[in-house]
């Protein structure tokens, strides 16, 4: 699985006015496998006593692009960026173990806003998407 998609993130008021400062965040996810040898017998260690296991992981990467408003000065844009929706540009991504929960979170992360609205109650889709991004951080492996 290789997914990549860009999403627009506005302020908490969820104003999609083109002239407002906002983030464009590209989210990419690559699935990969790792093999490791698991010790099957503690008493005798040799190649015959190991079993190869395969683990599946998601490598999630975020790329941030802050779009300034042409109607604000540098200070206003900078202030706006500093107080923006708990978005942390220093967080470049995570590696998480693939299971049913993380797969569902990835699926929701990539949904279009109109589709995501059907599953999230009264929260705005972009805020819910940020919550998913932050929650995936807790599953770092």
Protein Blocks (a to p, Z undefined) as FASTA:
>chain_A
ZZddddddddfkopabfkbccdddddddddddddddddfblkbgcfklpccddddddddd
ddddddddfkbcfklmmmmmmmgghiafklnbdcddddfklmmmmmmmmpcfklmmmmno
jacfklmmmmmmmmmmmmgZZ
